[in-house]
């Protein structure tokens, strides 16, 4: 990553060398192409050094060595320039990764593809940081473009991995075999989403993003074999009975959707499935949870028996819930202190006693949401700790139930974080590592299963890649982000079997992981 220091004049001179001026016989379109490339390089470099919001048109034109009129003849504003730079980076990345994948047969293709991605990150850390991490403060269009390009990369990988039959959004496509999953009925094709590629790509992205953020990008080529070995743990064909209903379109109606069967995790999310709030907005317009609605009212004024500690706790809870609701409904850019105070039924003075700025309120809300999510996950895990696969399954179900029951908080902690600040990303990373820690006992479980002959963990006699917990947690996080941003938060409990399978497969193998994922949750 950039160290924030100015680039040497020789490097900048080479990167931003202008074409000859005057009569030169060069095609005007070639001149424009060269100017666009210099401006795209400039915005990538300046975002890495200063952040998107601090970059001015003057800075861009000066570094790229183009005039201001030339800039506006090519782009309407710096946002359009950012989007064009992002498209170029994404296309180059996709082309490099897919070509490397196709150059070898699996599993060598996986290794080559991940190594190509890692080498590209080492060679162009600023550009890859922009693709993987985005640009803070760049606005919803940039986030939407980032998601679109990453989905396109995922689709290309799915097609290469599974063949032309995997082109549909509903999953890998093709026949899933005649496995019966206990029904006794032969099946030639199973509908619904296969999230395996999304988990794998998400895991690789999270591992890469962590190194890019911390200036440890040089570690990535050395992790290529480990990441490829982790990805190889998952068979191309998802075991039967694990697919989830597919949405007909992004944020649209659910074609062929079936209602989920009741489960322990789903019970925590009752009432969270209502997506419309009466004004045409859905999902993101984030209905508040029943708990948040109960906490909305102002405490009684005058003399009462309530303790100061209770009053402060209640006011802080209302501020946190109001912050989450506003961000879910209107976006981070629309978050204001007057709006928070009004929603929370507190005075401005009370707000400032608890949070110096609205950004501090955002970070406080993020911490509360992640703390609660981790808390319910740990509690469910520890109830089943003696049986590690069952404990992981219980923890995953509890996490999904919590997120479905708190849609506004779910959106803030999993989606809005990317547009907030480096501090918000750091809090997010710490939480992902905390979740990943509960996968570490899987190494002991895999070794024990391998030694007593009761299993073939990861399909490789217990040789689970060291990067597996980090990659699994990152992959699951990306799936959660996908569902919440797609306005399908209420569907998360339905995804539990596939995410349980994704979490367990590297440690206990796909067959036993599928059995654990299909197992009905324990009744309380």
N, C-alpha and C positions, 0 to 999 in steps of 0.2 A: 504494500500500500504506500501511498504517498507519505513522505515524512514532513510535508508542509513546507519544504524548502524550495526556493525557486529552481527551475530547471537550468542547467548550464546553457550558456548562449549557443554553444556548438550543437547541442542536442536539439534545442528549440529551433535554431536556424535550419537544421536539416529537416525537421518535421514540418516546418511552416514555410519552406522555401517557395517563393512566388514564381509563377511562370513569367517568361519575358514580357515586358511591356512594349508598347508601340506596335509597329508592323512586324508580325511574326508568323502569319499564315497558319496559326493554330485554330482548329475548329472552335467556334464559340461555345459549343456544348461541352467540349473538353475543358475549356476555361472554367465554366460553371461547375463541372464535376470536381475539378481541383479545388475550387473555392469552398464547395460544400464539404469536402473531405477535411480541409484545414479547419473550418468552423466546427465540425463534429469532433475532431481531435481536441480543439481548444475547450469545448464545453466539458468533455470528459475529464481533461486535465484540471480545469478550474473547479469542477464539482469535487474532485478528490482533494483538492487543496483547501477550499473555502466553504463548500456546501452550496447547494443549488440557490438558495435565497440570496446569498451574498454575491452571486455572479451577475455582473452588469453587461449590457450590450457593449459598452465601451471596452470592458475587459476582453470580451470575445473578439471584437474587431481588431484590437491592438495585438493580441497574441497571435491571431490567425493571419494578420497582415492583409486585411481587406478593409475597404471603406464602409462607413455606416450605410450609405445608399446601396452599396452592393449587398450588404447583409439583408436589408429589407426587400431587395429584389429577389432574394432567395427564400427568406423565411418571414412569416408575419411577426413572430416574437421568439423569445428564447425557449418557450415551451415547445413550439413546433420544431425548433432545432434539436431540443432534447429528445423528442419522440423519434426524429429521423436518425439521430445517433444511436438510439436504443435499437431501432429496427436493423441498422447495419450490423451492430454487435451481435444481435440475436441470430441474424441470418448467417453470419460468419461462424458463430459457435455451432449452430445446427449443422451446417455444411461440414465443418471439421469433424464433429462427433460422429455423424452418420457415415461419412466416408471411412473413418477409422473402424467403425463397427462392421461395415460391409467388407472391409479388407481382409478379415479373418473369419474363420468358422468359430461358432461359440464352443467353449467359453473364451477362446482367445479374443474374439471380437469384443466381448465385454471389457476385457482388460485394456485393449487398445483404445476403445472409446473413452473409458474413464481416464486413461493416461493422456489421451489427446486433450481432454477437457482440462486436466491438471496442468499440462504444459502450456496451454493457451493462457491459463490464469497466471502462471509464472511469467510468461512473456508480456502479457498485457494486463497487469493487475488492476489498473484504474478502470479499464473498460469492463473487465469481468466483475469488478465490485459493483459497477453501475447495473449490470445485468442481474446479478444475484441479489444484491442488497437494495437496489433502487436508490432514489435520491430524496433525502428528507425535505419535506416542504414543497415537493414538486407538484402536488395536487392530484386530484382523482384521475385525470386523464393519463398521467404518467403511470400511476399504479395499474390502471386498467390495461394500458399497453404492455406493461411488464407482465401482467398475468396472461394476456393474450399470447405473447411471444413464447412464454414458458409452456403454455398449453400446446402451442404448435410444435415445440421441440419434443414434448412428451408424446404427441401424436405420431411424429416421425419415428421416434424410438419404438413406439408400440408396433407400428407397421413393419419396421425392420426386424423386430424381435419375433413377432407372431405371424408375419406374412400379410398379404393383402386383406385377409379376412378380418384383421384387427382394426380396420379403418373406422369403424363406427364408434361413436362416443360411448356407446353402451358397454364397451369392454373389449377384451381381446378378440372376440369373435371366433369363428370356426367351431368345430365340434369339441365338446368337452368330454367326449368319451361316454361310455355306458355305465359309469359308476352309479350306484343306486342310493347312496347316502342313507341306507336303512329303509328305503321305501319299497324295494323289490321290483321297481319298474324301470326298464331300460330307458335311457334318455339320450338323444343324439345331440341336443343343443339346449343350452341353458341361457336364459335371457338375464339381463341386468348388468350392472357395472362390475368390472374386475379392476380393482384399485392397485394391483401389484406394481405396475409401471409407475404410477403416481407415488407410491411409497418409496420405490427404489430411487427415482429421480429426485424426490424430495430429500431423501437421506443424503445423497451425494451433494446436493445443493447446500444442505445445512452444514455438512462437514467442511465443504469448500468455503462457505460464508464465514464460519468461525475462524478459519485460518486467514482469510482476507482481512477480516476486521482487526485481528490482532497482529498483523504484519508477519505472519508465519506461513506465507504462501509457498515458501520453498519446501514445506513438508508434503505438499500435495502429490508430487510425482511418486514419492515413497509410499503413499497410501493407496496408490492405484490398484495394486494387487489385492490388498485387504478389502477395498471397496468392491472390487470385482468378485472376490470370493464370497462376500456377504450377499451381493446381488444374485450369485449363482445358487444360493440356498433355496431360492424360490423357483419352483417349476414353472414352465411356460403356461401350463394349463392349471388354472385355479381349481382346487378340489370342489366337488359338487356340494351344493347347499350353502355356499358362502357368498354368492353374489348378492348385491343389493339393488333395489329398484332404481332404474335410471331415470333422470329427469329428461323431459322432451327437449328442453332448451334452457339456456342460462337464465335462471330466474323465472322460467315460464312454467306452464302446466306440466304435470307429471304423467307422461304417456305410459299407460299400462301399470301405473303404480298400485301396489297393494298395501293395505294397512299392516303395520308391524304387529307381531304377536306380543301380548303383554309380557313384560319382563321386569325383573327387579330394578334394572337401571331405568327402564322407561317410566316406572311409577314415580320417579323423582321429577319427571318432566311433565306431569299432567298439567294441562292448561297452557303449555308453552307452544302448542301446535298452531294457534291462531296467528296467521301471518298478516292478515289485513287489519289495519288500525282505523279503517273507516275513511281514509282520505286518499285511497288508491295506492299508498305505499305498502310494500310487503317486506317481510323478513327483516331487512336491515332497519326498517322503520321501527324496528325494535320495540316490540311490546315489552313492558316491564314485567318482571315476575310477580307472582302473588305476594311473595315476601316483601318485595320493594314497594308494592302498592300499599300493603299494610303499614309500612313504616313512614308513609308520606306525610301524615298529618302533623301539625305543629303541636308541641307539648303544651299542657295547660299553663296559662300565665297566672300571675299572682302567687298566693301562698299555696304550697303543695308539699307532699312528703317525699318527692323524688330527690335522690341524691345527686350531687354535682357530677359524680362519675357517670351515673346513668344518663344525665342530660347531655354531657359532652359526647358520650358514646352514640346516643341517638342522633344528635346533630351531625356528627361525622358520618354516620351511616347514611343519612339523608343526602348529604353533600356528595358522597361517593355514588349513590344510586342516581342522583340527578345528573352527575357528570357522565356516567355511563349512558343514561337515556338520551341526553342531548347529542353526544357523539354518535350514538347509533342512529338517531333520527336525522341529524343534519350534517354530520361530518365534523372532523376535528377543527377545521377552519372556522366553524360557526360557534365554537365553544367560547362563551364569555362569562365573566364573573357575575354580572347582573342576572343573566339567565340561570346560572347555577343557583344563586341565592334565591331567586324567585321560585324555582322548581323545588328546592330543598326546604322552603319556608323558614329561612334563616336570614338574619340581617347581614349586611356587608361586613360589619364589624366582626360578627361571629365567624364568617368565612375567613377573614384575614387572621383571626386568632388561630386558625387551624392550618391554613395554607397561604404562603406568601404570594403565590401566583396561580393562574389557571393551569399552568404546566405542572406545578407541584400537585394540584388537585388531580390532574390526569395520572401522574405517576403514582399518587396515593391510591387512586381507584384501580390502576393496573395491579399494584401490589396486593390489594385486598382480594381482587378477583382470582389472581394466581394462587394466593395463599389458601383461599377457600377450595379451589379446584384441587390443589395438592392435598389438602386436608382430607377431603372425601375419598380421594384415591388411596391415600395411605391407610385410612381407617378400613376400607374394604379389603385392601391387600392384607393387612395384619390379621383380619378375622380368618383368613385362609392361609396364613403364612406357612403352616406345616406342609402344605401341598403347593409348591411354588407355581406350577402352571395354573392351578385354580386361583391362586392369589393374584397373579397377573391378570387373569380373565376378569376377576371381580373388580380389580382396580380400574381396568379399561371401561367396564360397564358403568362403574360409579362416576368416572370422569365424564363420559358421554351424557349420563343422566343429569349431572350438574350443569353442563353447558347448555343442554336443551331446556333446562328449567330456568336459566338465567340468560336469555338471548342477548340483552343489552351488554352485560358484562362479557359474554362470550365474544361478541363482536369487537369490543375494545381490546381485550387481551390477546386476541388472535389475528385481527385484521388491522385495526387502527394503529397498532404499535409501529408498523412499518413507516407511517407518515409522521411519526411524532418526533423522536430525537434519538441520538446515540444512547442516552441514559435509559430510554424505554427499551431499546434493543438489548442492552446489557441486563436489565431485569428479566427480559424474556429468555435470554440465553441461560441465565442462572437457574431459571425455573425448568427449562428443558433438561439441564444437567441433573436437577433434582429428581425429575421423573425417570431419567435414564438410570439413576443409581439403583432403582428397584429391579432393573434387568440384570445387574451384575451377579446376583446369586445364580443366574442361569448357567454361568461357567461351571460352578460346582455341580449343579444338577446335571449338566451335559457330561462332565467327566465321570460322575457316579453312574449315570445311565450307560455310558460307554464301557466302563470297567466291569459292570455286572452283566453286560450283554442284553440289557433290557431296552436299548434304543440306539439309534445312530444319529446323534445330534448333528444337525446341520448337514446331514448326509456325508459327514467326513470324520466319523469316529471321534467326535468330541472336539475337533479342531475348529472352534468358533473364532472367527476373525476378531481381533482386539477392538476394532472400530465399531463392532456390531451394536452395542447399546446406544452409542451416540447417533449412529445412522438410523437405527430403528426409531428412536425418539423423534429425530428430525423428520423422518418420513411420515410418522403418524401426525406430527404437528402440521405438516403441509396438507394432509388430507382434511384435518379439522378446519384449517384455513379455507380450503376449497369449498367445503360444505357451508360454512358460515357466510363466506362472501357470496356464495351462490344462492343465498337466501333459503337455505335448507337446514337451518339449525335444528328444527324440530325432528328432522329425520336421523339425527346422529345416533340415537340408540339402535337404529336398524343396521348401522355400520359396524357395530361391536364385533360380530363374528369375524369379519375380515381383518379388523385391526388386531384382534387377539391372535389370529393366525399369523399376521405379519410380525407380531412381537415374539412369538414362541418358535416359529419355524427354524431360525438359525441355531437354536439351542436343542430342540427335541425332534427336529425333522418335520417335513410337511404333513405326513400321515397323522402323527400324534398331535401335531398342532391343530389340524383340521378337526380331529375328534374333540379336543379341548374347546375349540371355538364353537362347535355345535352343541356342546353340553349345556343343558338348561341351567340358568343361574340358581343358586341355592335360595330357597324361600325362607324369609325371616319370620 
